[in-house]
Amino acid sequence: MLLSATVGISAVLLARNVLFSILRDTGVFFTTLAQESLTVVQNEPVSFSTAGVDVPGGYHSYQLVATVTNPVRNVADAVGPVTFTRISLQ
């Protein structure tokens, strides 16, 4: 199984740190930290992929969550595009 995501981020000030998490059902499956040095009001896409092995059979729900980890220094908004795909190989 391959999960891929791209999220367009707009930062207002300084550098922003955004923690991206992929949840499978109710638990965290994958996390990655995007650390970018952006100037005032700059848009930039963030992309990442992960592979899963030994995924139990049946239906699973997946969620993509983004959290700003340094909100005192910065605010970041998801401005798009946002894509989140899953490919399953058997």
C-alpha positions in Angstrom: 0.0 0.0 0.0 1.3 3.5 -0.9 0.0 6.7 0.6 0.9 10.1 -0.9 -0.1 13.6 0.0 0.5 17.1 -1.2 -0.6 20.2 0.7 -0.2 23.8 -0.3 0.9 25.8 2.7 0.9 29.6 3.1 3.1 31.0 5.9 2.6 34.5 7.2 5.8 35.2 9.0 9.3 33.6 9.5 9.7 29.8 9.3 6.9 27.4 10.0 7.0 23.9 11.3 4.0 21.7 10.3 3.6 18.2 11.6 1.7 16.0 9.2 0.1 12.8 10.5 -1.7 10.0 8.7 -4.1 8.1 10.8 -5.4 4.7 10.0 -8.7 3.9 11.7 -8.0 5.4 15.2 -4.2 5.3 15.4 -1.3 7.3 14.0 0.2 5.4 11.1 2.9 7.9 9.9 4.2 11.3 10.8 6.6 13.7 9.2 7.7 17.3 10.1 7.9 19.9 7.4 10.3 22.7 8.3 10.5 25.4 5.7 12.2 28.8 5.7 9.6 31.1 4.2 9.4 34.8 3.9 6.4 37.0 4.5 3.3 35.5 2.8 4.7 32.8 0.6 2.9 29.8 -0.7 4.7 26.4 -1.1 3.6 22.8 -1.6 4.7 20.1 0.8 4.7 16.5 -0.6 5.4 13.2 1.1 4.8 9.5 0.7 4.9 6.4 2.8 4.4 2.7 2.2 2.6 0.2 4.5 3.2 -3.5 4.7 1.3 -6.2 6.5 -1.9 -4.1 6.6 -4.7 -6.2 8.0 -7.5 -7.1 5.5 -10.8 -5.3 5.5 -12.0 -1.7 5.5 -9.8 1.0 6.9 -10.3 4.7 7.1 -7.4 7.1 6.6 -7.1 10.8 7.7 -4.5 13.4 6.9 -3.9 15.9 9.8 -1.7 18.9 9.8 -0.6 20.7 13.0 1.5 23.9 13.4 4.1 23.1 16.0 5.5 26.6 16.5 2.3 28.7 16.6 3.8 31.5 18.7 6.2 32.3 16.0 4.0 31.7 13.0 0.7 30.9 11.5 0.3 28.6 8.5 -2.8 28.0 6.4 -3.6 25.2 4.0 -4.3 27.0 0.8 -4.3 24.1 -1.6 -4.1 22.1 -3.5 -4.6 19.3 -1.1 -4.3 15.7 -2.5 -4.3 12.5 -0.5 -4.2 9.2 -2.3 -3.9 5.5 -1.4 -2.9 2.8 -3.8 -3.3 -0.8 -2.7 -1.3 -3.6 -4.4 -2.0 -7.3 -3.9 
